[in-house]
């Protein structure tokens, strides 16, 4: 077991130096491991926690920027060009294609998901930089509508830019899809009602096909897609992706029980991550709550304290 402990520590050190931006020093790891105080009647908690940490996928500034370039090119530009060619008898005329693409781009607005302080909107800055896009192609979700009044003084919603034919929402992570549906359903429904034939797209850096299909079915989006598909194999305890490289030295069932036990205290409604996420993924700007709570939680109230290894910054809703 000591040899395995050393192997995992070495792997984590390498990950920290090459991928984690040197954020996770040895003292930070030890502080996190000290959260595991023996809730289970077995002494294997820390070695299993260390293994789980060694599987954590972290995407820094550089990786996110590269993914945003891929999103623009593969999910947006290539599809627009394909449509242009189809409309023009499969033309290969680059001048025509470029001219038409510029028209299509000018008729597009890119938006983040959530208010301007949230991660979906935060991505737009990098997205614009990496793809050399004009600032006028971007807007806050709240700015795409305006309210006028009829003769009775009743509010009448209108599109602020009726010439726009395509709205593209960009997001970093989509776990369950529930928040996207709740946040955007009424807005996208209204846009569709105000302009016939308008195209609505939701493109995300990380998401599962089943979740994206749910969004497309339940919402009003014409195109929904992801750069990186997260299938069931990315769920920590539901696939053979994890816990097999070290043979019988690690026990997946023990690890799940451990995460469930501590998760019940940290995030009682979703001890293995929001909607049973079981993910091990995080970004330089935040960690999704679909990731195991033992990774990101700071505890649960005054009674339960926890030192996170990768801190999550939750949304805070004030009641005035």
GUVEX-772188 format. One line per 2 residues: number of its first residue (from 1); their letters; for each residue x, y, z of N, C-alpha, C. Coordinates in steps of 0.1 Angstrom, whole numbers. Layout:
REM residues N
NUM	A	X Y Z X Y Z X Y Z ~ ...
This chain:
REM residues 320
1	XX	8 -12 0 0 0 0 9 13 0 ~ 20 12 7 29 23 7 34 26 -7
3	XX	37 16 -15 42 18 -29 31 25 -37 ~ 19 21 -35 8 27 -43 6 41 -39
5	XX	7 44 -26 7 58 -21 17 67 -28 ~ 29 61 -29 40 69 -35 37 71 -50
7	XX	32 61 -57 29 62 -71 18 72 -73 ~ 8 73 -65 -3 82 -67 2 96 -64
9	XX	10 98 -54 16 111 -50 25 116 -62 ~ 32 107 -68 41 111 -79 32 116 -91
11	XX	21 108 -94 12 112 -105 6 125 -102 ~ 1 128 -90 -5 140 -87 5 152 -88
13	XX	17 149 -84 28 160 -85 30 163 -100 ~ 30 153 -108 32 156 -123 20 163 -128
15	XX	8 159 -125 -4 166 -129 -4 181 -125 ~ 0 183 -113 1 196 -107 11 205 -115
17	XX	22 200 -119 32 207 -126 29 210 -140 ~ 22 200 -147 20 201 -161 6 206 -165
19	XX	-4 203 -156 -18 206 -160 -26 214 -150 ~ -22 214 -138 -30 220 -128 -25 234 -124
21	XX	-15 239 -131 -10 253 -129 -4 254 -116 ~ 2 243 -110 9 243 -97 0 249 -86
23	XX	-13 247 -87 -22 252 -77 -23 242 -64 ~ -19 229 -67 -22 219 -56 -8 215 -51
25	XX	-4 221 -41 9 218 -34 7 206 -25 ~ 18 201 -20 17 190 -10 9 193 2
27	XX	12 205 8 4 209 20 -11 210 17 ~ -15 214 5 -29 215 2 -35 201 1
29	XX	-27 192 -5 -32 178 -6 -33 172 7 ~ -24 174 16 -24 168 30 -36 174 37
31	XX	-38 187 36 -50 193 43 -63 187 38 ~ -64 184 25 -76 178 19 -77 164 24
33	XX	-66 156 24 -67 142 29 -71 141 44 ~ -68 151 51 -72 151 66 -87 153 68
35	XX	-94 156 57 -109 156 58 -114 142 61 ~ -107 132 56 -111 118 57 -107 112 70
37	XX	-116 113 79 -112 110 93 -116 96 98 ~ -120 87 89 -123 73 92 -138 71 95
39	XX	-146 78 87 -161 76 89 -165 61 87 ~ -157 55 78 -160 41 75 -151 32 83
41	XX	-155 20 86 -148 11 95 -136 4 88 ~ -129 12 81 -117 7 73 -107 18 72
43	XX	-94 14 71 -84 24 71 -79 28 57 ~ -87 25 47 -83 27 33 -88 41 27
45	XX	-94 49 35 -100 61 30 -91 70 22 ~ -79 73 28 -70 83 22 -64 78 9
47	XX	-61 65 8 -55 60 -4 -65 60 -16 ~ -78 58 -12 -89 59 -23 -91 73 -26
49	XX	-91 82 -17 -93 96 -20 -81 101 -29 ~ -69 97 -26 -58 101 -34 -59 96 -48
51	XX	-64 84 -50 -66 78 -63 -77 87 -71 ~ -88 90 -64 -98 98 -70 -93 111 -75
53	XX	-84 117 -66 -78 130 -70 -69 128 -82 ~ -62 117 -83 -53 115 -94 -61 114 -108
55	XX	-74 111 -107 -82 110 -119 -89 123 -123 ~ -87 133 -115 -94 146 -117 -89 152 -130
57	XX	-99 156 -139 -95 163 -151 -97 178 -150 ~ -86 185 -151 -86 200 -149 -83 207 -162
59	XX	-90 217 -166 -88 224 -178 -85 239 -175 ~ -73 242 -178 -68 256 -175 -72 266 -185
61	XX	-67 278 -184 -69 289 -193 -65 285 -208 ~ -54 279 -209 -49 275 -223 -58 265 -229
63	XX	-62 255 -222 -70 244 -227 -84 250 -231 ~ -90 258 -222 -103 264 -225 -103 273 -237
65	XX	-92 280 -239 -91 289 -251 -91 280 -264 ~ -83 269 -263 -82 260 -275 -96 254 -278
67	XX	-103 250 -268 -116 244 -270 -126 254 -275 ~ -125 267 -272 -134 277 -277 -131 280 -292
69	XX	-119 278 -296 -115 279 -310 -122 267 -318 ~ -121 256 -312 -127 244 -318 -142 245 -319
71	XX	-148 251 -308 -163 253 -309 -167 262 -320 ~ -160 273 -322 -163 282 -332 -161 276 -346
73	XX	-150 269 -348 -147 263 -361 -156 251 -365 ~ -157 242 -356 -164 229 -359 -179 230 -357
75	XX	-183 236 -346 -198 236 -344 -205 247 -351 ~ -198 258 -353 -204 270 -359 -200 272 -374
77	XX	-188 275 -376 -183 279 -389 -185 268 -400 ~ -181 256 -397 -182 245 -406 -196 242 -410
79	XX	-205 243 -401 -219 241 -404 -225 252 -412 ~ -221 264 -410 -226 276 -418 -221 274 -432
81	XX	-208 271 -433 -202 269 -447 -209 258 -454 ~ -212 247 -447 -219 236 -453 -232 240 -459
83	XX	-240 248 -451 -253 253 -455 -251 262 -468 ~ -241 270 -468 -238 279 -479 -236 271 -491
85	XX	-227 261 -490 -224 253 -502 -237 246 -507 ~ -245 241 -498 -257 234 -502 -266 243 -510
87	XX	-267 255 -505 -276 265 -512 -271 269 -525 ~ -258 267 -528 -252 271 -540 -246 259 -548
89	XX	-254 249 -549 -250 237 -557 -237 231 -554 ~ -234 230 -541 -221 224 -536 -209 232 -542
91	XX	-210 245 -542 -199 253 -548 -186 251 -540 ~ -175 253 -547 -162 253 -541 -156 267 -543
93	XX	-163 276 -547 -159 290 -549 -156 297 -536 ~ -143 298 -532 -139 303 -519 -144 318 -517
95	XX	-143 325 -528 -147 339 -527 -162 340 -523 ~ -170 333 -530 -184 332 -527 -187 327 -513
97	XX	-180 317 -509 -182 311 -496 -178 321 -485 ~ -167 327 -486 -162 337 -476 -172 349 -476
99	XX	-176 354 -487 -186 365 -488 -199 362 -480 ~ -204 350 -483 -217 346 -477 -215 343 -462
101	XX	-203 337 -459 -201 335 -444 -201 348 -436 ~ -194 358 -442 -194 371 -435 -208 376 -433
103	XX	-217 374 -443 -231 379 -441 -238 371 -430 ~ -235 358 -430 -241 350 -419 -236 353 -405
105	XX	-223 356 -405 -217 360 -392 -223 373 -387 ~ -225 382 -396 -230 395 -392 -244 394 -387
107	XX	-251 384 -392 -265 382 -388 -266 373 -375 ~ -255 371 -368 -255 363 -356 -251 371 -344
109	XX	-257 367 -333 -253 372 -320 -250 361 -311 ~ -238 362 -304 -233 352 -295 -237 356 -280
111	XX	-241 347 -273 -245 350 -259 -240 340 -249 ~ -238 344 -237 -234 335 -226 -247 330 -219
113	XX	-246 320 -211 -257 315 -204 -256 320 -189 ~ -267 327 -185 -267 332 -171 -264 347 -172
115	XX	-263 353 -160 -260 368 -160 -246 370 -163 ~ -242 383 -165 -228 386 -170 -217 382 -160
117	XX	-220 379 -148 -210 375 -138 -207 360 -138 ~ -215 352 -145 -214 338 -145 -205 332 -155
119	XX	-201 320 -154 -191 314 -162 -194 314 -177 ~ -207 311 -180 -211 311 -195 -208 324 -202
121	XX	-210 335 -195 -207 348 -200 -192 351 -200 ~ -186 347 -189 -172 349 -188 -164 343 -200
123	XX	-169 332 -205 -162 325 -217 -162 334 -229 ~ -172 343 -230 -174 351 -243 -162 359 -246
125	XX	-155 364 -235 -143 373 -237 -132 365 -244 ~ -129 353 -239 -119 344 -246 -124 340 -259
127	XX	-137 337 -261 -142 332 -273 -140 343 -284 ~ -143 355 -281 -141 367 -290 -126 368 -294
129	XX	-118 368 -284 -103 369 -286 -98 359 -295 ~ -100 346 -291 -94 335 -299 -99 334 -313
131	XX	-111 339 -316 -116 338 -329 -117 351 -337 ~ -110 361 -331 -109 374 -337 -123 380 -342
133	XX	-132 380 -333 -146 384 -337 -149 398 -332 ~ -157 405 -340 -161 418 -337 -170 419 -324
135	XX	-167 429 -316 -174 430 -303 -189 432 -305 ~ -193 437 -317 -207 439 -320 -215 426 -322
137	XX	-208 415 -323 -215 402 -325 -219 396 -311 ~ -217 403 -300 -220 398 -287 -230 407 -280
139	XX	-237 401 -271 -247 408 -263 -250 400 -250 ~ -255 407 -240 -261 401 -229 -274 395 -232
141	XX	-278 385 -226 -291 379 -228 -303 389 -226 ~ -301 397 -216 -311 407 -212 -312 418 -222
143	XX	-303 419 -231 -302 431 -241 -309 427 -254 ~ -313 415 -257 -317 412 -270 -332 415 -272
145	XX	-339 418 -261 -353 423 -261 -354 437 -257 ~ -364 444 -262 -368 457 -257 -383 457 -255
147	XX	-388 466 -246 -402 467 -243 -407 480 -248 ~ -418 480 -256 -425 492 -260 -439 491 -254
149	XX	-447 501 -256 -461 500 -251 -471 504 -261 ~ -482 497 -261 -493 500 -270 -501 512 -265
151	XX	-512 515 -272 -520 527 -269 -526 526 -255 ~ -527 514 -250 -533 512 -236 -522 512 -226
153	XX	-510 514 -230 -499 514 -220 -494 500 -216 ~ -499 490 -223 -495 476 -220 -481 473 -226
155	XX	-473 466 -219 -459 463 -224 -460 453 -236 ~ -452 456 -246 -451 448 -258 -436 445 -261
157	XX	-432 432 -259 -418 428 -261 -415 428 -276 ~ -403 433 -280 -399 432 -293 -384 429 -293
159	XX	-379 423 -305 -365 421 -306 -358 434 -308 ~ -347 436 -301 -339 448 -303 -333 449 -316
161	XX	-329 437 -322 -322 437 -335 -330 427 -344 ~ -341 431 -350 -349 422 -358 -342 416 -370
163	XX	-331 422 -374 -323 417 -385 -315 405 -382 ~ -313 402 -369 -305 390 -365 -313 378 -368
165	XX	-306 368 -375 -313 356 -378 -309 344 -370 ~ -299 346 -361 -293 334 -354 -288 339 -340
167	XX	-292 332 -330 -287 335 -316 -280 322 -312 ~ -267 324 -308 -259 312 -304 -255 314 -289
169	XX	-260 305 -280 -256 305 -266 -244 296 -264 ~ -235 301 -257 -222 294 -254 -221 291 -239
171	XX	-217 278 -236 -216 274 -222 -204 266 -220 ~ -199 264 -208 -187 256 -205 -191 242 -202
173	XX	-201 239 -194 -204 226 -190 -219 224 -188 ~ -224 212 -193 -238 209 -192 -239 195 -186
175	XX	-243 194 -173 -244 181 -166 -258 175 -168 ~ -268 181 -161 -281 175 -162 -290 182 -172
177	XX	-287 194 -175 -295 202 -185 -307 209 -179 ~ -310 206 -167 -322 211 -160 -321 227 -159
179	XX	-309 231 -155 -307 246 -153 -308 253 -166 ~ -303 247 -177 -304 254 -190 -319 255 -194
181	XX	-326 244 -193 -340 244 -196 -348 255 -188 ~ -345 255 -175 -353 264 -167 -349 279 -170
183	XX	-336 281 -173 -332 295 -175 -336 300 -188 ~ -335 292 -199 -336 297 -212 -350 294 -219
185	XX	-358 285 -213 -370 281 -220 -379 292 -224 ~ -383 301 -214 -392 312 -217 -386 322 -226
187	XX	-373 325 -225 -367 334 -233 -366 330 -248 ~ -362 317 -250 -361 312 -263 -375 310 -270
189	XX	-385 307 -262 -398 306 -267 -403 319 -272 ~ -400 330 -264 -404 343 -268 -397 348 -281
191	XX	-384 345 -282 -377 348 -294 -383 342 -306 ~ -387 329 -305 -393 322 -316 -407 328 -320
193	XX	-414 332 -310 -427 338 -312 -426 352 -319 ~ -415 359 -316 -413 373 -322 -407 373 -336
195	XX	-400 362 -339 -395 361 -353 -395 347 -358 ~ -403 346 -368 -404 333 -375 -391 329 -383
197	XX	-387 317 -381 -375 312 -389 -362 316 -382 ~ -362 322 -370 -350 325 -363 -343 312 -359
199	XX	-330 311 -359 -323 299 -355 -317 301 -341 ~ -319 292 -332 -314 292 -319 -304 280 -317
201	XX	-292 283 -312 -282 273 -310 -277 273 -296 ~ -274 261 -291 -268 260 -278 -255 251 -279
203	XX	-244 257 -278 -231 250 -279 -224 250 -266 ~ -219 239 -262 -212 238 -249 -199 230 -250
205	XX	-189 234 -242 -176 227 -243 -177 213 -238 ~ -184 210 -228 -185 196 -222 -200 193 -219
207	XX	-204 182 -225 -218 178 -222 -220 163 -227 ~ -231 157 -222 -234 144 -226 -245 145 -237
209	XX	-244 135 -247 -254 136 -258 -268 134 -252 ~ -270 126 -242 -284 124 -237 -289 136 -231
211	XX	-281 144 -224 -285 156 -218 -288 167 -229 ~ -279 167 -239 -281 177 -249 -294 174 -257
213	XX	-297 161 -259 -309 157 -265 -321 162 -257 ~ -320 160 -244 -331 165 -235 -333 180 -237
215	XX	-322 187 -238 -323 202 -239 -330 205 -253 ~ -326 198 -263 -332 201 -276 -347 197 -276
217	XX	-350 186 -270 -364 182 -270 -373 191 -261 ~ -368 195 -250 -376 203 -240 -376 218 -243
219	XX	-365 222 -250 -364 237 -253 -368 240 -266 ~ -363 251 -271 -367 257 -284 -354 258 -293
221	XX	-344 250 -291 -332 251 -298 -332 243 -311 ~ -327 249 -322 -326 242 -335 -313 233 -335
223	XX	-303 238 -329 -290 231 -329 -284 231 -315 ~ -281 219 -311 -275 217 -297 -264 207 -299
225	XX	-252 211 -294 -240 202 -296 -229 205 -286 ~ -219 197 -286 -208 198 -276 -195 195 -283
227	XX	-185 202 -278 -171 199 -283 -166 186 -277 ~ -168 184 -264 -163 171 -258 -175 164 -252
229	XX	-178 152 -257 -189 144 -252 -185 137 -240 ~ -193 138 -229 -190 131 -217 -201 120 -216
231	XX	-196 108 -219 -205 97 -218 -205 90 -204 ~ -212 79 -203 -212 72 -190 -199 68 -185
233	XX	-189 67 -194 -176 62 -190 -169 73 -182 ~ -174 85 -182 -168 96 -174 -173 96 -159
235	XX	-184 88 -157 -189 88 -143 -180 79 -135 ~ -176 84 -124 -166 77 -116 -169 63 -112
237	XX	-181 60 -109 -184 46 -104 -193 38 -113 ~ -196 43 -125 -205 36 -134 -198 30 -146
239	XX	-185 29 -146 -178 24 -158 -165 17 -154 ~ -159 11 -164 -146 5 -162 -134 14 -164
241	XX	-138 27 -166 -127 37 -169 -118 39 -157 ~ -124 37 -145 -116 39 -133 -114 26 -125
243	XX	-105 26 -116 -103 16 -106 -98 2 -112 ~ -92 2 -123 -88 -11 -129 -73 -12 -130
245	XX	-66 0 -131 -52 0 -134 -44 -5 -122 ~ -49 -5 -110 -42 -10 -98 -47 -23 -93
247	XX	-56 -29 -100 -60 -43 -96 -68 -42 -83 ~ -65 -52 -75 -73 -54 -62 -67 -45 -51
249	XX	-58 -36 -54 -53 -27 -44 -63 -16 -41 ~ -73 -14 -50 -83 -4 -48 -97 -11 -50
251	XX	-106 -6 -43 -120 -12 -43 -130 -1 -47 ~ -136 -2 -59 -145 8 -64 -157 9 -55
253	XX	-162 -2 -50 -174 -2 -41 -171 6 -28 ~ -159 3 -23 -155 10 -11 -154 25 -13
255	XX	-148 29 -25 -146 43 -28 -160 50 -30 ~ -169 43 -36 -183 49 -38 -189 51 -25
257	XX	-188 41 -16 -194 42 -3 -188 53 5 ~ -175 55 4 -168 66 10 -173 79 5
259	XX	-174 81 -8 -179 94 -13 -193 96 -10 ~ -201 86 -9 -215 87 -6 -216 91 9
261	XX	-208 85 18 -209 88 32 -205 103 35 ~ -194 107 29 -190 121 32 -199 131 24
263	XX	-203 126 12 -212 135 4 -226 137 10 ~ -231 127 18 -243 129 25 -243 141 35
265	XX	-231 144 40 -229 155 49 -227 168 42 ~ -219 167 30 -215 179 23 -226 185 14
267	XX	-233 176 7 -243 180 -3 -254 169 -2 ~ -262 169 9 -271 159 12 -281 155 1
269	XX	-285 164 -7 -295 161 -18 -288 154 -30 ~ -275 156 -31 -268 151 -42 -254 147 -38
271	XX	-252 136 -30 -239 133 -24 -229 129 -34 ~ -232 125 -46 -223 121 -56 -222 131 -67
273	XX	-226 143 -64 -227 154 -74 -241 157 -78 ~ -244 168 -83 -257 172 -87 -263 162 -97
275	XX	-275 158 -94 -282 148 -102 -274 135 -103 ~ -266 131 -93 -258 119 -94 -247 120 -104
277	XX	-241 132 -106 -232 134 -117 -220 124 -117 ~ -213 123 -105 -201 114 -104 -190 118 -113
279	XX	-190 131 -117 -179 135 -126 -166 139 -118 ~ -155 139 -124 -142 144 -119 -137 154 -129
281	XX	-143 166 -129 -139 176 -139 -140 190 -133 ~ -131 198 -137 -131 212 -132 -123 221 -141
283	XX	-126 234 -140 -120 244 -149 -112 254 -140 ~ -104 262 -146 -96 272 -139 -105 282 -132
285	XX	-117 284 -138 -126 294 -133 -137 289 -123 ~ -139 276 -123 -148 270 -114 -149 255 -115
287	XX	-156 249 -106 -159 234 -107 -174 232 -107 ~ -179 224 -117 -193 221 -117 -198 213 -105
289	XX	-210 216 -101 -215 209 -89 -219 194 -92 ~ -217 190 -105 -219 176 -109 -207 168 -106
291	XX	-196 175 -102 -184 168 -98 -186 163 -83 ~ -179 153 -80 -180 147 -66 -178 158 -56
293	XX	-187 160 -46 -186 171 -36 -173 170 -28 ~ -167 158 -26 -155 157 -18 -144 165 -24
295	XX	-145 168 -37 -135 176 -44 -136 191 -41 ~ -149 196 -42 -151 210 -42 -158 217 -30
297	XX	-164 209 -22 -172 214 -11 -164 221 0 ~ -169 231 6 -163 237 18 -170 234 31
299	XX	-179 224 30 -187 220 41 -202 223 40 ~ -209 222 51 -223 223 50 -227 230 63
301	XX	-227 244 63 -231 251 75 -219 252 85 ~ -222 256 97 -212 258 107 -207 245 113
303	XX	-216 235 112 -213 222 119 -203 213 111 ~ -204 214 98 -195 205 90 -186 213 81
305	XX	-173 213 84 -163 220 77 -155 210 68 ~ -151 215 57 -144 207 47 -134 215 40
307	XX	-122 210 38 -112 218 30 -112 212 16 ~ -117 220 6 -117 215 -8 -104 214 -14
309	XX	-102 205 -24 -89 205 -31 -90 214 -43 ~ -102 215 -49 -105 224 -60 -118 231 -56
311	XX	-117 244 -52 -128 251 -47 -139 254 -57 ~ -151 253 -54 -162 257 -62 -168 270 -57
313	XX	-171 279 -67 -177 292 -63 -192 292 -67 ~ -200 289 -57 -214 288 -60 -221 301 -63
315	XX	-233 300 -70 -241 311 -72 -247 316 -59 ~ -248 329 -56 -254 334 -44 -266 342 -48
317	XX	-278 339 -43 -290 346 -46 -294 354 -33 ~ -294 367 -34 -298 375 -22 -313 377 -23
319	XX	-319 377 -11 -333 381 -10 -334 395 -4 ~ -339 404 -11 -339 418 -6 -352 421 1
